[in-house]
Amino acid sequence: MSAITNHLPTAELQALDAAHHMHPFTTNDDLAAKGARIITRANGVYLHDSEGNEILDGMAGLWCVNIGYGREELADVAARQMKELPYYNTFFMTTHVPAIALAKEIASLAPDHLNQVFFAGSGSEANDTNLRMVRTYWAMKGKPTKSIIISRKNAYHGSSVGSGSLGGMTPMHEQGGLPIPDIMHINQPHWWAEGGDATPEDFGLACAQELEAAILQMGEDRVAAFIAEPIQGAGGVIIPPNTYWPEIQRICDKYEILLIADEVICGFGRTGNWFGSETLGIRPDIMTIAKGLSSGYQPIGGSIVSDEVAAVINSGEFNHGYTYSGHPVAAAVALENLRILQDENVLDHVRNVAGPALAEMWNGLGGHPLVGETKIIGMMASLALTPNKETRAKFAADAGTAGFMCRERSFANNLIMRHVYDRLVISPPLVITPEEITLLGQRARTALDEAYVQMKDLGLLKAAS
Ligand SMILES: *Cc1c(COP(=O)(O)O)cnc(C)c1O
């Protein structure tokens, strides 16, 4: 076997990648023609590529590297755990210390009534667990008809058949026969794009009341649960109006519908609290976790389950689980990540230092001619690109054209920002410093300036009629 290393020329690595590696959410033929960017190493908030660029990672990988790159403590813990016990399952009436310790730690950080953890290898797997768990819960309580799960359009809950069905991404549903039966999607509280003439408050309330209408339409005896991200991440960092979540909570309580908060992005400090549910005042029955749980250093996810749901599920056999549920190396690394978040007061840093600095920088971009609203909570932020701020107009060009151009100019300026159609989003490592935030802001502004000139030259600044 000949070694493939970082020392090979970029073009050679790109050719090998194109020949054998199918990328997720990618038109691989287009990528093969262009050549993938090869990331070679990373430290702090910076990535390095095979061309010698130092890139500021405004996305913390995929919303996950909360403590930043290059923390050797996690590598040391992984090596130690691999030597001691690299793997054992938790199926055969067996357990091990990393799973015990991590479950206990998660329970202590989670809201009081959430004290049990079911581990998975990813957020998608955890949401598959949730889907089966809430239906099983009602069946075990003698109400097997309560099987419908209500979700939202443009939600992201993962990419497996179950979690992709829970999600509300149309391009995903168009492939492979999703969604599976008994999943229903109501509108998202996305005021900028869909609020029309309503105030954000009225719109938020109306969106939440769609849940009540859906329950009444299907019948209370058919609905098992409502699932939502406290703040939609992949959908474009959509921060709901203040009226939204209290009304959702009221409706879930009134009709005894289980509430699943998908905390895969919001969890572990992203919004300035341990969980987005605290920031938004939600009382979920189950929380989905992944991403920031291990800061992405190991693949691990899970479901944090309320005492009430756990009491029912634990009274029988739940025929569900993954080979890597509670994987000892992943669990040990996640535990070390949680230790660092606590010992280094990372949440205080988010609340008092990085969050305010990021908000000031981000809201400052609101004056740019391409930018409509800017939105931010904690360390997740988005902005709307628009040809007309007053009317919140969309561009005449295909949705995503402006966003893609901004993203490309951002990459060209060594900043990773992501676009969701014509929204730009950032979600940097929580440990980012004010100086690094200033640099992020400068590069974002340059990217917007360059995209503006490009769009002007191409006649793309027109509003859709
Ligand atoms: C990323 C994500 C998932 C899926 O997690 P994977 O680890 O990619 O399977 C689920 N829910 C939300 C909110 C996410 O952002």
The ligand as a Gaussian input file, in Angstrom:
#p B3LYP/6-31G(d) Opt

LIG

0 1
 C      -26.301000      18.178000      12.236000
 C      -27.647000      18.042000      12.808000
 C      -28.262000      16.793000      12.958000
 C      -27.640000      15.536000      12.431000
 O      -26.472000      15.202000      13.072000
 P      -25.445000      14.189000      12.344000
 O      -24.417000      13.969000      13.409000
 O      -24.947000      14.884000      11.121000
 O      -26.187000      12.958000      12.012000
 C      -29.475000      16.728000      13.596000
 N      -30.070000      17.819000      14.048000
 C      -29.532000      19.044000      13.912000
 C      -30.245000      20.232000      14.469000
 C      -28.317000      19.200000      13.273000
 O      -27.792000      20.410000      13.098000

